[in-house]
């Protein structure tokens, strides 16, 4: 089976295939409710129509008009098939998540020192994050906190498979597990400086990077 | 927050953006939950878009909004109080017609197999496949939705598709009284 055949087969089961376009009045009301929500706090939609100023209603009328035009546009452009997400033809290069790339350290026979905050504080990158993927040549982590280093959306540890395998073995990277990871000169630290998230290790990271 | 002028600008921007998002977001949500939850989550999603209008990427607004919808849906599904309310609403207002497979155009058993195979993928694999097949996004766009790198998406999507094909093949053989021979398969997802 080709990818195209698989895609067609899946599309034949698209639960949204028979979904009719939303009622324009409903859409207009939805937009109006959304824009009347306070920008900083939550407002329930039940209480949203009270105490509304004349300006709001004016904007609502404009929203009805715009939504009407929008729905009209959708219907006239593409009456049969479901309209495709418009982003399909715009490349989204500028929104690619930022990435920190790290490498795996070369194997060494040197003895490990006991992990301590002073040594750890020399790391240029330190973060906690959850492993998204473990492949032969890359481990992908989604960081949730950077202790030091430029915060990015994603951290990738890339190396040739042999080195990475050794690293995965020593840090025990597994998908969906949370880790504390630090790196010196772009290489992930081992010897207990990087590892599965634990209160003890987190305390060490906090001590090494206060504030 | 901003003065009156920028508040008006903000409204103008949102009014230009939102109508383009609503239909794709409705379909996105109907594919993943019951209609009542879909409506609620659509409202939540638009609210986030409204509040975070400055963060909406100009050239990838829809994938970004899908990402927001995905999080809002996860939140909605976490809140059990809310789910109880929705369950009641679903029962009284509307049967979830569009999410239930209707009478088949293409042969029942064949398509049941597809659903079973999809159910055997991990949550992320299934979502990758859905975003590819139903929302028809590129790996870069899927990356925006899921907060992964395009590279990681390409790799994982490829594996997910192969796994799905393999599951369908295996199931097909089983149905045909096949030999039970199992090929070694590459790309088992992590």
Interface residues (C-beta under 8 A of the other chain):
Chain A: X1 X3 X6 X7 X9 X10 X11 X12 X13 X14 X15 X16 X18 X19 X21 X22 X27 X30 X31 X33 X34 X35 X37 X39 X40 X45 X59 X62 X63 X66 X67 X69 X70 X71 X74 X82 X83 X84 X85 X86 X87 X88 X90 X91 X92 X93 X94 X95 X96 X97 X99 X132 X133 X134 X135 X138 X140 X142 X153 X154 X156 X175
Chain B: X1 X11 X14 X15 X16 X18 X19 X20 X22 X23 X24 X26 X27 X28 X30 X31 X42 X43 X46 X47 X49 X50 X51 X57 X59 X60 X61 X62 X63 X64 X98 X99 X101 X102 X105 X106 X111 X114 X115 X129 X130 X132 X133 X134 X135 X136 X137 X138 X140 X141 X143 X144 X147 X148 X149 X150 X151 X152 X155 X156 X161 X164 X165 X168 X169 X190
